[in-house]
């Protein structure tokens, strides 16, 4: 996972982490922060073969396909 974290940080993530769900111990959540939605879209364009191989290795340990969610900062505060 540390290799995967290095890929995320190299591709623009300012923060990255893996968290374990305390209520469901076999569930892990990856979280990372990028500066903008445009930066997130650029991450998809920068995926190299080596990065793809690391991602496939990580996914090979998953029992199910990951659920992907994108959260953005709400400047309105509502």
C-alpha positions in Angstrom: 0.0 0.0 0.0 2.9 2.3 0.6 3.9 2.0 -3.0 0.4 2.9 -4.0 0.5 5.9 -1.6 3.7 7.1 -3.3 1.9 6.9 -6.7 -1.0 9.0 -5.3 1.3 11.6 -3.8 3.5 11.8 -6.9 0.3 12.4 -9.0 -0.7 15.4 -6.9 -2.3 14.2 -3.7 -1.3 16.4 -0.7 -2.6 13.9 1.8 -3.1 10.1 1.5 -4.1 7.4 3.9 -5.6 3.9 4.4 -8.1 3.6 7.2 -9.6 0.4 8.7 -13.3 0.4 9.6 -13.5 -0.4 13.3 -17.1 -1.8 12.9 -16.2 -4.0 9.9 -12.6 -5.0 10.3 -12.2 -6.4 6.8 -13.1 -3.0 5.3 -10.5 -0.5 4.4 -10.9 3.0 3.0 -8.4 4.9 0.9 -8.5 8.7 1.2 -6.5 11.3 -0.5 -6.8 15.0 -1.1 -6.0 16.9 -4.3 -6.2 20.7 -4.8 -9.0 20.7 -7.4 -11.4 18.6 -9.5 -9.2 19.3 -12.6 -6.2 17.9 -10.7 -8.2 14.7 -10.0 -9.1 14.4 -13.7 -5.4 14.8 -14.6 -4.5 11.9 -12.3 -6.5 9.6 -14.6 -4.4 10.8 -17.6 -1.1 10.2 -15.8 -1.6 6.6 -15.0 1.5 4.7 -16.2 1.8 0.9 -16.9 3.8 0.6 -13.6 1.1 2.5 -11.7 -1.6 0.3 -13.3 0.3 -2.8 -12.2 0.4 -1.5 -8.6 -3.3 -0.7 -8.7 -4.1 -4.2 -10.0 -2.0 -5.8 -7.3 -3.9 -3.8 -4.6 -7.3 -4.7 -6.2 -6.3 -8.4 -6.3 -6.6 -8.4 -2.5 -10.2 -7.0 -2.5 -13.2 -9.3 -2.1 -15.4 -6.9 -4.1 -15.0 -4.1 -6.6 -14.2 -0.8 -4.7 -16.9 1.8 -4.2 -15.5 5.1 -5.4 -16.8 8.4 -4.0 -15.7 11.9 -4.9 -16.2 14.6 -2.2 -15.7 18.3 -2.8 -15.4 21.2 -0.4 -18.6 23.1 0.1 -17.6 26.7 0.2 -21.2 27.9 0.9 -21.2 26.2 4.3 -24.9 25.3 3.9 
